[in-house]
Amino acid sequence: MRHHTSDELEEVNRILKDAEPTMRQMDESTAAAESRWRREIATLERRVETECVDVDLGNGDTIAVRACLSNAESRRIADLERERSTLSDGDRDRADEIAFEILGILTANPLLTAGWFRQNPDRYAVSDMVAITLGGYEARIVRQGRRVQEAHSFRRE
């Protein structure tokens, strides 16, 4: 194995020392980019929890519905809707459970869970359940429609 001369070693050390500011700048640039990406991930996670719209129940009453569901929640609702479409008229209890679970996902209020709807059948109107469900679906469709329009107008040349 070849041994390097002291002049060669000094030259390598000089090159490394000269490169320190560039390397430091690259490290700072990488750290800034990673910080930005982490903030974007946090934004996506926050929106799943906080993006809401008010659904009008009538007479000035509104209820907050989540407008930005996670992929898992969207899939769960799709699975529940698919199951509901296969139920027979005699499966009323299962149809109710599906409705309660969908409401629990859509409502922004963490106290309005499937369990609450199941345990309190005399404390809410079926028409409100329908308004909440349809309002949640509508909010998501309107939101997606706006995004498609914005993407389309952005890409025009």
Summary of the structure (lengths in Angstrom):
residues: 157
radius of gyration: 27.8
end to end distance: 62.1
largest distance: 91.2
contacts: 352
relative contact order: 0.09
helix: 71%
strand: 9%
